Amino acid sequence: QDVYLFLNRLAIQGRSRKTVNNYRGVIRGIFDNAFLKKEISVNPTNNLPQIEAKGKVKRRAAGSSDIQLVIQHRNDSDIARMFFVMAFAGLRRGEAVGLQYKHIDFEKKQIHVCQSCSWDGTKPFIKPPKTEAGDRIVDLIDAIIEILPKDRPPEEYVFFPAGLPPRRILEGDLNRYRKATGITATAHQLRHSYATFGHGAGVDAKDMQHQIGHSSIVITQDIYTEIEEGIHKNIRDDLNAHYEELKKKTK
């Protein structure tokens, strides 16, 4: 019953079906091990009822109004600059938090993404990328170079000059920034927006895969396909509207 209540609480909190099942599998494995060592006589999770958790939700790009606000407020603060870089360089939130000046080549207009910030409870720490694709060189647009301070110490964190923030402090800073600007987009939505930006600029999906750091071209192509579907829908709407206008003239 305790295990069921724990898993059900995860589902109520909004965790995905995959996440809940992962927890379930780990717990079952712990009890299996205890059973094999004869520390318990039966695995209490064997007949655990299925937990109704939500399925995987497709994350979409930030809306155009959010992107306009990110551009408008790009130089308001360190957090504002971080949002701008996530939107127009495709960095994950942890990658942006862990970015140091030694990773920026202002002459070549590139950054070397080779680490990210994570948290052990609330304590921040630096870790390497999870995949080989995550370690990458990202080309920067001129607007990013323009808003980043120059001549800073190499070890200084670009958006957190006072040092890596505890999770609670970071979340508070992000929430205050969103509330002050009206931005609703998440960091992951900004990454999708960067793919949209690249598509609009005519950047090949393979090149954008490297820029974003996707481990598979399929992920990038899925985003590009979603964009194309939206474009085709707009084309159909325009053609239908034009046809209706023509039809009116024939009456």
N, C-alpha and C positions, 0 to 999 in steps of 0.2 A: 504493500500500500504506500509506503514512503517513497519508493522508486517511482511509482505511478504518479503520485502527487508532484514529485520533482519534475518529471518529464512534462506533465500537463502544465505546470507553471511556466516552463520554457515556451510551450506552444502559445499560452496566453500572452506572454511577453512579445510574441510576434516572430519567434525563431522559425526558420523554414523547416519543412518536413525532413530534409536531408540532415540538418543540424541536429534535430531531435533524435533521429535514427542513429546518428553518430554517437551521441551521448548514450543512447540505449545499448548500442553495441559494446561500448567500453565498459559500461556497468555489468552487462551480461558476462563479458570476458573476465572481469574481476571475480564474479561469483563462480564462474566455471573453474578458475584457478583454485579458489578456496575449496570447491567440491573435490577436485583432483587431489588436493592435499589432505582431504578428509577432515577439514576444519568445519564443514557444514555437511548435512546429509542430503540436501536438495537445493538446487538453484532456484531461488524465489522469483526470478524473472522469466522462467520458462514459459509461463502462461499469462504473461503480462498483456492486458488489452492494448490494442493499437491506439496510439495517440493521434487525434485529428489535428494536425498542424497544417499551416498554409503551404501551398506549393511554391515553387520558385517564381519569384516576381521579376519580370523583365524590367531592368533599369533603363530608363530613357534619358536622352540628353537634356541638359538644362534648357529651359525655354528662352526664346529670344529676348524677352524682357529682362530675365535674370542676367543674361550675357551683357546686355546694354548697361545694367547697373554695375556689373563687375568692371566694365570698361570705364564707366563714369567715375567710379570711386577708387580706381586702381592705385592711386598714389596717396590715399588718405592715411594709411598706417601700414605697419609691417604685415598685419593680417590681410589687409586689402591687397597688398602686393602679392602675398602668397596665393590668394584666390585668383588673381590675374595670371600668375604663372601656372597654376593648376589648369586654368581654362585654356591657355594658349601655349602650353608646353606638354600637356598631358600627364603631369606628375600625379602619382597617388598622394594621398594626404601625408602618409608616413614619410614618403620620399621628399616631399616639400619641407616638412618639419626638420628632417635630418640633413637638409642641404647646407653645405658649408662653402665659404668663399673660395677655398682651394679647389673646389669642383667646377668653378666657372672660368672659362677662357673668354675674356671680354673681347680680345682681338679676333678670335675665330667665331665668336658669337655662338658658343656651345657650352653645354654643361655635361659633366660626366655623372650620370646617376649610378651610384655604386653602393648606396647604403640607404637605410630608412630608419625612422624612429618607431619603436614599439614600446609597450608598457608592461611591466610586471606589477600587476595591481595598479597603483597610481605612479610608480616610479618609472621614469623614461630610461630607455637604453637604446644604443645603436646596434643594428644587426645588418648582415649582408642581404642582398636580394634573394627571394625565395627560389627564383629560377634563373637560368643563364640569360634568358631574354631580358630580365630585369636590369642587368648590368649593361648600360648602353650610353651612347653619346646622342644627345638631343640638340638639334639645331634650333636656335632661338630667333624669333622675329625681333626686329629693331625696337619695337615698343617695350619689350621686356628689358632689353639692355638699357634703355633710357631711364627706366624707373628704379633700377637697382643701384644702391650706393656703391661708389668706387673706393679703392684704396683702403679696404677693410682688412683686418688681420685674417690670414688664411684659415685659422681654426674656428673663427666666429661663425655661428649659425646665421644664415642669411635673414631669416624671418624671426629669429629669437636670439638677439644679440646678448641677452642676459643669461642664456643657457637653455637647455631643453626643458620644456614645461611639464609639470605633472599633468596627468590626463584631465583631472578636474579643472585645472587652470586653463588648459587648451580649450576644453569644451565650453567653458565660460566665455573665453575670448571670442570663439567662433559664433556663439549664440548672440553675444552683444553686437558683433559686426553684422550678422544677418538682420537682427531686429532694427538696427540703425539704418540699414540700407534698403531693407525690404526684400533682400535676396532669399530665396527658398531652396535653391539648388544645393545638393550635397557634393562632396568632393568627387564621388564616382560619376555623378551626372556631368560634372565639368570635364572629366576625361572623355565621356561620350561626346560632349560638345566639341572637344578638340578634334575628334574624329570627323565630326560634321564640318568643322572649319577646314580640315585637310581635304575632305571630299570636295567642298565648294571651291577650293583652290586648285583642284585637279591633281592632287597628290595620289599616286598609285597606292592601292591598299597594302601592298607588300612593304613599301617605304613607310607608310603610316604605322604598320605593325611594329617596325623597329623603333619608331619615334615614341610610341605609347608603351612599348615593352610587353606586348602580348606574347605569350609563349606559343600561340598557334595563330596562323593566318585566318583560321575559321572564325575566331572571335572578332577580328577586325572586319572581315567580310560580312559577318552578321550585321554589324553596325552599318556598314556601307549599304547592304541590302535594304535595311530598314529605311535609310535615307532615300534610296532610289524608289522604294514603294511609296513614300510620301510625295516624292516629286511626281510620280506617275499619277497618283490620286489627284494632285493639283491640276495636272494636265487634263485629266478626264473631266474634272469640275469645270475648267475653263472651256473645254470643247462643248460640254453639255450646255453651259450658259450661252455660248455663242450660237449653238443650234437653236435654242429656244428663242433667241432674238431674231434669227433668220425666219423661224416659223411664224412669228408674229407678223413679219412683213409680208408673208404670203397670203394672209387673211384679208 
